[in-house]
């Protein structure tokens, strides 16, 4: 059964990402169509991770597209 736009509910989880250049990025990812945060990295063929409400260095509240090939590690926020 196909999901319609009318029934779509975003579900955001906070994560921290470290990139290959040493940057640390804090933000949220939408896992509404996934079961876990890790599914974004393992089950998806998308080349980029889309993060919202990002804070890193001098940026706050922005949307960022992070290339998965440049991610060293990612950590979901514990509840």
TABELFEN-V102071 format. One record per pair of residues at least 6 apart in sequence whose C-alpha atoms are under 8 Angstrom apart, sorted by the first residue. I is the first residue (numbers start at 0). GAP is how many residues later the second one is. D is the distance in whole Angstrom. If there is no record, write none. Layout:
[[I;GAP;D] [I;GAP;D]]
//
This chain:
[[8;23;7] [9;20;6] [9;21;7] [9;22;5] [10;19;5] [10;20;6] [10;21;5] [11;16;6] [11;17;5] [11;18;4] [11;19;6] [11;20;7] [12;15;5] [12;16;6] [12;17;7] [12;18;7] [12;24;7] [12;63;7] [12;64;8] [13;12;8] [13;13;6] [13;14;4] [13;15;7] [13;62;6] [13;63;5] [14;11;6] [14;12;6] [14;13;6] [14;14;7] [14;59;7] [14;60;6] [14;61;4] [14;62;5] [15;8;7] [15;9;6] [15;10;5] [15;11;7] [15;58;6] [15;59;5] [15;60;6] [15;61;7] [16;7;6] [16;8;5] [16;9;7] [16;54;7] [16;55;8] [16;56;6] [16;57;4] [16;58;6] [17;6;5] [17;7;6] [17;53;6] [17;54;6] [17;55;5] [17;56;6] [18;6;8] [18;51;5] [18;52;4] [18;53;5] [18;54;7] [19;50;5] [19;51;6] [19;52;6] [20;49;8] [22;33;8] [23;32;6] [24;29;7] [24;30;6] [24;31;5] [25;28;6] [25;29;5] [25;30;6] [26;24;6] [26;25;6] [26;26;5] [26;27;4] [26;28;6] [27;23;5] [27;24;5] [27;25;6] [27;26;7] [28;8;8] [28;20;8] [28;21;6] [28;22;5] [28;23;7] [29;20;8] [29;21;8] [30;6;6] [30;9;7] [33;6;7] [36;39;7] [39;9;7] [40;8;8] [40;27;8] [46;20;6] [46;21;6] [46;22;8] [47;17;6] [47;18;5] [47;19;4] [47;20;5] [48;16;6] [48;17;5] [48;18;6] [48;19;6] [49;13;7] [49;14;6] [49;15;5] [49;16;6] [50;12;6] [50;13;5] [50;14;6] [50;15;8] [51;9;7] [51;10;6] [51;11;4] [51;12;6] [52;7;7] [52;8;4] [52;9;5] [52;10;6] [53;6;6] [53;7;5] [53;8;5] [53;9;6] [53;10;7] [54;6;6] [54;7;7]]
//
